Amino acid sequence: MTFVPRIHLKLVLDALHKAGAGQVGKYNECSFTVDGVGTFKPGHEANPVIGQRGKTEEVQEARLEVIYATHLEKKILAALREAHPYEEIAYYATRLANVNQDLGAGLVGRLAQPEDALSFLSRVKSALKTAVVRHTRVLKPTVQRIAICGGAGAFLIQDAIRAGADVFVTADLKYHDFFEHNDRLILADPGHYESEQFTIDLLVEVLSKKFVTFAVNFSNTSTNPISYL
């Protein structure tokens, strides 16, 4: 939330939207404004855009509210400072408890063709180079809709069911977690490290694109504390 002279509202709002503010699900450039009167008295060392030093000023202002993802805050505040006409900008940010519609801990995808359930589990084992894949009983001969969450994803079991997944691949499932499938899907646990090991590939790709003048090398050190006999 910030306070902007009414005549500068569009300029500031456009800058905030360009920086990524105002995205709500499938809608963008969302905002809320309330008109009012702002008062202030510039000090003797101030350099006011509106008003005079030592004289109380009243300005037709708009209280402007937008929401944004936390990771965009630095970029959005920079845009606010760049576009806002005032020397000193009054603003404050409030953390909301809204569910973020665009970000999540897992994903759901669909295989191009249905695949034999046991063959798919074997492929998971091979692709993740793991010694074992713990799984619930096979409910039907083929699978196609697959849910995935790297690391500990037991908290998403019911979400995977609601998404209509045939298989949910995740890790750190406890004994009682395996009962949550309720004969609705296959739960498959290849191991925590195994499910996250390829994150390094993604990091290398991102860093290589962002910092083109730096060499990025893979680490050959395994941090997996678990061994299989």
DRENDREN-628258 format. One record per residue: residue number from 1; x negated, y, z negated of N, C-alpha, C in turn. Coordinates in steps of 0.05 Angstrom, whole numbers, plus 5000, padded with zeros to 4 digits. Layout:
(NUM,(X,Y,Z),(X,Y,Z),(X,Y,Z))
...
//
This chain:
(1,(4983,4976,5000),(5000,5000,5000),(4982,5025,5000))
(2,(4991,5044,5016),(4976,5070,5017),(4996,5092,5023))
(3,(4986,5117,5021),(5003,5140,5025),(4991,5157,5047))
(4,(5007,5163,5067),(4997,5176,5091),(5014,5200,5098))
(5,(5002,5223,5107),(5019,5245,5117),(5037,5235,5139))
(6,(5062,5243,5139),(5081,5232,5158),(5072,5235,5187))
(7,(5059,5257,5193),(5050,5262,5220),(5027,5244,5229))
(8,(5014,5231,5210),(4991,5213,5217),(4999,5184,5213))
(9,(5024,5178,5207),(5032,5151,5201),(5027,5132,5224))
(10,(5034,5138,5248),(5030,5120,5271),(5001,5114,5276))
(11,(4984,5135,5273),(4955,5131,5277),(4944,5111,5258))
(12,(4951,5114,5232),(4941,5096,5211),(4953,5068,5215))
(13,(4979,5067,5220),(4992,5041,5223),(4981,5025,5246))
(14,(4976,5038,5269),(4964,5025,5292),(4937,5013,5285))
(15,(4921,5028,5270),(4894,5019,5263),(4896,4995,5245))
(16,(4914,4995,5226),(4917,4972,5208),(4927,4947,5223))
(17,(4946,4951,5241),(4955,4929,5257),(4933,4917,5274))
(18,(4917,4934,5286),(4895,4925,5303),(4875,4909,5287))
(19,(4872,4916,5261),(4853,4902,5244),(4865,4875,5233))
(20,(4890,4870,5239),(4902,4845,5231),(4923,4846,5210))
(21,(4930,4870,5200),(4950,4872,5179),(4978,4870,5192))
(22,(4998,4861,5176),(5025,4860,5185),(5033,4835,5200))
(23,(5017,4813,5196),(5024,4788,5209),(5040,4771,5189))
(24,(5064,4764,5197),(5082,4748,5180),(5093,4725,5197))
(25,(5080,4702,5194),(5089,4679,5210),(5086,4684,5239))
(26,(5109,4682,5254),(5110,4686,5283),(5114,4715,5290))
(27,(5114,4733,5271),(5119,4762,5276),(5093,4777,5270))
(28,(5088,4798,5285),(5065,4815,5279),(5075,4844,5279))
(29,(5056,4862,5271),(5061,4890,5268),(5084,4896,5249))
(30,(5086,4880,5227),(5106,4884,5207),(5097,4904,5186))
(31,(5115,4921,5177),(5108,4941,5157),(5133,4951,5143))
(32,(5129,4967,5122),(5152,4980,5108),(5143,5007,5100))
(33,(5160,5027,5105),(5153,5055,5097),(5176,5068,5082))
(34,(5169,5086,5064),(5188,5102,5049),(5178,5131,5050))
(35,(5195,5149,5057),(5187,5177,5058),(5188,5190,5030))
(36,(5170,5209,5025),(5170,5223,5000),(5152,5247,5002))
(37,(5147,5259,4979),(5130,5283,4977),(5106,5277,4960))
(38,(5083,5281,4972),(5058,5277,4957),(5047,5304,4947))
(39,(5037,5305,4923),(5025,5330,4912),(4996,5325,4904))
(40,(4980,5346,4908),(4952,5344,4900),(4940,5373,4899))
(41,(4919,5375,4884),(4904,5401,4883),(4875,5395,4888))
(42,(4864,5404,4911),(4836,5399,4917),(4818,5413,4897))
(43,(4797,5399,4888),(4778,5411,4870),(4759,5430,4885))
(44,(4741,5444,4870),(4724,5464,4883),(4703,5452,4902))
(45,(4697,5426,4899),(4678,5413,4916),(4691,5397,4938))
(46,(4718,5397,4938),(4732,5382,4958),(4731,5395,4986))
(47,(4736,5379,5006),(4737,5389,5033),(4764,5379,5046))
(48,(4786,5391,5037),(4813,5381,5044),(4820,5384,5074))
(49,(4833,5364,5085),(4843,5367,5112),(4868,5383,5112))
(50,(4884,5380,5090),(4908,5395,5087),(4906,5410,5060))
(51,(4914,5435,5059),(4914,5451,5034),(4888,5466,5030))
(52,(4886,5479,5007),(4863,5496,5000),(4852,5488,4972))
(53,(4827,5493,4968),(4814,5487,4942),(4828,5503,4920))
(54,(4833,5489,4898),(4844,5502,4875),(4874,5509,4877))
(55,(4887,5500,4898),(4915,5506,4902),(4931,5481,4905))
(56,(4952,5478,4888),(4969,5454,4890),(4984,5453,4916))
(57,(4983,5430,4929),(4995,5427,4955),(5017,5405,4955))
(58,(5038,5409,4970),(5058,5388,4974),(5059,5381,5004))
(59,(5059,5354,5008),(5058,5344,5036),(5079,5323,5040))
(60,(5093,5324,5063),(5111,5303,5070),(5095,5277,5077))
(61,(5098,5257,5060),(5082,5233,5063),(5100,5209,5066))
(62,(5088,5187,5075),(5102,5161,5076),(5086,5141,5059))
(63,(5101,5127,5043),(5088,5104,5029),(5088,5081,5048))
(64,(5065,5071,5055),(5063,5051,5076),(5054,5024,5063))
(65,(5068,5003,5069),(5062,4977,5059),(5059,4957,5082))
(66,(5037,4942,5081),(5033,4920,5100),(5021,4896,5084))
(67,(5024,4872,5094),(5011,4849,5082),(4990,4839,5100))
(68,(4970,4824,5089),(4948,4813,5105),(4936,4790,5091))
(69,(4923,4773,5106),(4908,4751,5094),(4884,4761,5079))
(70,(4877,4748,5057),(4856,4758,5039),(4829,4761,5054))
(71,(4823,4743,5072),(4797,4745,5086),(4795,4769,5105))
(72,(4817,4782,5110),(4817,4806,5127),(4814,4832,5112))
(73,(4814,4830,5085),(4815,4855,5069),(4793,4875,5076))
(74,(4768,4866,5077),(4746,4884,5083),(4750,4898,5109))
(75,(4758,4884,5130),(4762,4895,5156),(4785,4915,5156))
(76,(4807,4909,5142),(4830,4926,5141),(4824,4952,5125))
(77,(4810,4950,5103),(4803,4974,5088),(4785,4992,5104))
(78,(4767,4980,5119),(4749,4996,5136),(4766,5011,5157))
(79,(4786,4997,5168),(4803,5010,5188),(4820,5033,5175))
(80,(4828,5028,5151),(4843,5049,5136),(4826,5074,5132))
(81,(4802,5070,5123),(4784,5093,5118),(4778,5108,5144))
(82,(4776,5093,5166),(4769,5105,5191),(4792,5122,5202))
(83,(4816,5112,5199),(4840,5125,5212),(4853,5146,5194))
(84,(4851,5143,5168),(4865,5160,5149),(4853,5188,5149))
(85,(4870,5209,5150),(4859,5236,5151),(4848,5247,5125))
(86,(4856,5236,5102),(4848,5247,5076),(4819,5241,5070))
(87,(4808,5260,5055),(4780,5256,5045),(4780,5234,5023))
(88,(4799,5234,5006),(4803,5213,4985),(4829,5199,4991))
(89,(4827,5173,4994),(4851,5157,5002),(4861,5141,4978))
(90,(4887,5145,4972),(4899,5130,4951),(4911,5104,4963))
(91,(4903,5082,4952),(4914,5056,4961),(4911,5036,4939))
(92,(4927,5015,4940),(4922,4992,4922),(4932,4967,4935))
(93,(4920,4945,4928),(4927,4918,4939),(4938,4901,4917))
(94,(4959,4887,4923),(4971,4868,4904),(4971,4840,4916))
(95,(4960,4821,4901),(4960,4794,4911),(4988,4782,4909))
(96,(4997,4771,4931),(5024,4759,4932),(5022,4729,4930))
(97,(5045,4717,4921),(5046,4688,4917),(5059,4674,4941))
(98,(5062,4689,4963),(5075,4678,4987),(5059,4654,4997))
(99,(5073,4635,5008),(5059,4613,5022),(5049,4624,5048))
(100,(5024,4619,5054),(5013,4629,5079),(5023,4611,5102))
(101,(5037,4622,5121),(5049,4605,5142),(5028,4596,5162))
(102,(5005,4609,5163),(4987,4604,5185),(4963,4587,5176))
(103,(4958,4584,5150),(4935,4569,5141),(4944,4546,5124))
(104,(4929,4524,5124),(4936,4501,5108),(4912,4484,5104))
(105,(4915,4463,5088),(4893,4445,5081),(4892,4421,5100))
(106,(4911,4417,5117),(4911,4394,5135),(4923,4400,5162))
(107,(4926,4380,5178),(4938,4384,5204),(4952,4358,5213))
(108,(4970,4361,5232),(4985,4338,5243),(4981,4339,5273))
(109,(4974,4316,5284),(4971,4314,5313),(4984,4289,5324))
(110,(4984,4287,5350),(4997,4264,5364),(4978,4251,5383))
(111,(4974,4225,5381),(4958,4211,5400),(4971,4212,5428))
(112,(4955,4211,5448),(4966,4212,5476),(4984,4189,5481))
(113,(4977,4166,5470),(4993,4141,5473),(4995,4127,5446))
(114,(5017,4113,5440),(5018,4097,5416),(4995,4078,5415))
(115,(4984,4073,5390),(4961,4055,5387),(4967,4034,5366))
(116,(4956,4011,5370),(4959,3990,5351),(4950,4000,5324))
(117,(4966,3996,5303),(4960,4007,5276),(4933,3998,5266))
(118,(4927,3972,5267),(4902,3962,5256),(4878,3972,5274))
(119,(4883,3974,5300),(4862,3984,5317),(4855,4013,5310))
(120,(4876,4029,5304),(4872,4057,5296),(4856,4058,5271))
(121,(4863,4042,5251),(4848,4042,5226),(4819,4034,5230))
(122,(4815,4015,5248),(4787,4006,5254),(4772,4029,5268))
(123,(4786,4044,5284),(4773,4066,5298),(4766,4088,5278))
(124,(4783,4093,5258),(4776,4112,5237),(4751,4103,5222))
(125,(4750,4077,5216),(4727,4066,5202),(4701,4070,5218))
(126,(4703,4065,5244),(4680,4067,5261),(4672,4097,5265))
(127,(4691,4114,5270),(4685,4142,5276),(4673,4156,5251))
(128,(4683,4149,5227),(4673,4162,5203),(4649,4147,5190))
(129,(4641,4125,5203),(4617,4110,5195),(4619,4103,5165))
(130,(4642,4092,5158),(4646,4084,5130),(4647,4054,5127))
(131,(4640,4044,5103),(4640,4016,5099),(4667,4004,5095))
(132,(4687,4020,5088),(4713,4010,5082),(4734,4032,5085))
(133,(4757,4025,5094),(4780,4044,5093),(4802,4031,5076))
(134,(4808,4043,5054),(4830,4033,5037),(4856,4043,5049))
(135,(4876,4025,5051),(4901,4034,5063),(4924,4018,5052))
(136,(4948,4029,5055),(4972,4015,5047),(4979,3995,5069))
(137,(5000,3979,5064),(5007,3959,5084),(5016,3971,5110))
(138,(5011,3957,5131),(5019,3966,5158),(5049,3963,5161))
(139,(5063,3984,5166),(5092,3984,5166),(5104,3977,5194))
(140,(5089,3985,5215),(5099,3978,5242),(5074,3974,5260))
(141,(5078,3960,5282),(5054,3952,5297),(5039,3975,5310))
(142,(5052,3997,5317),(5038,4019,5330),(5041,4045,5315))
(143,(5023,4063,5319),(5024,4090,5307),(5018,4111,5328))
(144,(5028,4135,5324),(5022,4157,5344),(5019,4184,5331))
(145,(5036,4190,5311),(5035,4216,5298),(5017,4214,5273))
(146,(4995,4229,5273),(4974,4226,5253),(4970,4252,5237))
(147,(4970,4249,5211),(4965,4272,5193),(4937,4268,5181))
(148,(4922,4290,5178),(4894,4289,5169),(4889,4311,5149))
(149,(4875,4305,5127),(4865,4325,5109),(4838,4316,5098))
(150,(4817,4330,5105),(4791,4323,5095),(4789,4327,5064))
(151,(4774,4310,5051),(4772,4312,5022),(4796,4302,5008))
(152,(4800,4312,4983),(4822,4302,4966),(4849,4313,4976))
(153,(4866,4297,4988),(4891,4307,4999),(4916,4293,4989))
(154,(4914,4281,4966),(4938,4267,4955),(4962,4286,4952))
(155,(4956,4312,4946),(4977,4331,4942),(4994,4336,4967))
(156,(4985,4326,4990),(4998,4331,5015),(5014,4306,5025))
(157,(5015,4285,5009),(5028,4260,5018),(5057,4266,5026))
(158,(5072,4280,5009),(5100,4285,5015),(5103,4303,5040))
(159,(5084,4322,5043),(5084,4339,5067),(5080,4323,5092))
(160,(5062,4303,5091),(5057,4286,5114),(5081,4269,5121))
(161,(5095,4260,5100),(5120,4245,5105),(5141,4263,5118))
(162,(5144,4287,5107),(5164,4306,5119),(5157,4313,5148))
(163,(5131,4313,5154),(5122,4319,5181),(5126,4296,5201))
(164,(5135,4273,5190),(5141,4250,5207),(5116,4235,5216))
(165,(5094,4237,5200),(5069,4224,5207),(5072,4193,5204))
(166,(5059,4179,5222),(5058,4149,5219),(5035,4141,5201))
(167,(5014,4158,5201),(4990,4153,5184),(4981,4179,5172))
(168,(4972,4178,5147),(4959,4201,5135),(4931,4193,5126))
(169,(4911,4205,5139),(4883,4199,5133),(4873,4221,5115))
(170,(4865,4213,5091),(4854,4232,5071),(4837,4216,5052))
(171,(4829,4228,5030),(4810,4215,5012),(4817,4219,4982))
(172,(4802,4205,4965),(4805,4207,4936),(4833,4199,4926))
(173,(4846,4180,4940),(4872,4170,4932),(4869,4152,4907))
(174,(4884,4158,4886),(4884,4141,4862),(4903,4118,4866))
(175,(4902,4099,4848),(4919,4076,4850),(4948,4083,4853))
(176,(4958,4101,4836),(4986,4108,4837),(4993,4126,4860))
(177,(4973,4139,4872),(4979,4155,4897),(4988,4137,4919))
(178,(4978,4112,4920),(4985,4094,4942),(5015,4086,4941))
(179,(5028,4090,4918),(5056,4083,4916),(5074,4106,4927))
(180,(5062,4129,4932),(5078,4152,4941),(5087,4151,4970))
(181,(5076,4132,4985),(5084,4131,5013),(5113,4121,5017))
(182,(5124,4107,4997),(5152,4098,4998),(5159,4085,5024))
(183,(5141,4069,5035),(5146,4054,5060),(5153,4073,5083))
(184,(5142,4098,5082),(5148,4117,5103),(5125,4121,5122))
(185,(5101,4116,5113),(5077,4119,5130),(5054,4103,5118))
(186,(5032,4101,5133),(5008,4088,5123),(4990,4109,5111))
(187,(4981,4104,5087),(4960,4120,5074),(4933,4107,5079))
(188,(4914,4123,5089),(4887,4112,5095),(4866,4129,5082))
(189,(4849,4117,5066),(4828,4132,5051),(4801,4122,5059))
(190,(4787,4136,5076),(4760,4128,5085),(4737,4137,5067))
(191,(4744,4153,5047),(4723,4164,5029),(4721,4194,5031))
(192,(4714,4207,5009),(4713,4237,5009),(4691,4247,5027))
(193,(4667,4238,5022),(4644,4248,5039),(4649,4241,5068))
(194,(4658,4217,5073),(4662,4209,5101),(4682,4226,5115))
(195,(4703,4235,5101),(4724,4251,5114),(4715,4280,5119))
(196,(4693,4289,5106),(4684,4317,5109),(4657,4320,5122))
(197,(4645,4297,5129),(4617,4298,5138),(4612,4314,5164))
(198,(4632,4317,5181),(4628,4331,5206),(4634,4361,5204))
(199,(4640,4370,5180),(4644,4399,5176),(4619,4414,5184))
(200,(4596,4402,5180),(4571,4415,5187),(4569,4421,5217))
(201,(4581,4404,5233),(4582,4410,5262),(4598,4435,5268))
(202,(4620,4439,5254),(4637,4463,5257),(4622,4487,5248))
(203,(4608,4485,5226),(4593,4508,5215),(4570,4516,5234))
(204,(4557,4497,5245),(4535,4503,5265),(4546,4516,5289))
(205,(4570,4507,5299),(4582,4519,5322),(4590,4549,5317))
(206,(4602,4554,5293),(4610,4581,5287),(4586,4599,5283))
(207,(4566,4590,5268),(4542,4606,5263),(4527,4612,5289))
(208,(4526,4592,5307),(4511,4596,5332),(4524,4617,5349))
(209,(4551,4618,5348),(4566,4638,5364),(4564,4666,5352))
(210,(4564,4667,5325),(4565,4692,5311),(4537,4705,5310))
(211,(4516,4689,5307),(4489,4699,5304),(4472,4687,5326))
(212,(4474,4698,5350),(4461,4687,5373),(4431,4689,5373))
(213,(4420,4706,5356),(4391,4709,5355),(4378,4692,5334))
(214,(4394,4676,5320),(4383,4659,5299),(4384,4630,5308))
(215,(4364,4614,5300),(4364,4585,5306),(4379,4572,5283))
(216,(4397,4554,5289),(4412,4539,5269),(4406,4510,5272))
(217,(4396,4497,5251),(4388,4469,5251),(4405,4453,5232))
(218,(4410,4428,5239),(4425,4410,5222),(4407,4401,5199))
(219,(4419,4397,5175),(4404,4385,5153),(4407,4354,5155))
(220,(4386,4340,5150),(4386,4311,5151),(4390,4299,5123))
(221,(4395,4316,5104),(4398,4306,5076),(4427,4297,5071))
(222,(4430,4273,5062),(4457,4263,5055),(4463,4269,5026))
(223,(4486,4281,5022),(4494,4288,4994),(4515,4269,4984))
(224,(4520,4247,4998),(4540,4228,4989),(4529,4213,4964))
(225,(4542,4215,4941),(4533,4202,4917),(4542,4173,4915))
(226,(4557,4163,4935),(4569,4137,4933),(4555,4118,4953))
(227,(4549,4094,4943),(4538,4073,4959),(4557,4049,4958))
(228,(4556,4032,4979),(4573,4009,4980),(4556,3984,4981))
(229,(4564,3964,4966),(4549,3938,4964),(4562,3918,4983))
//
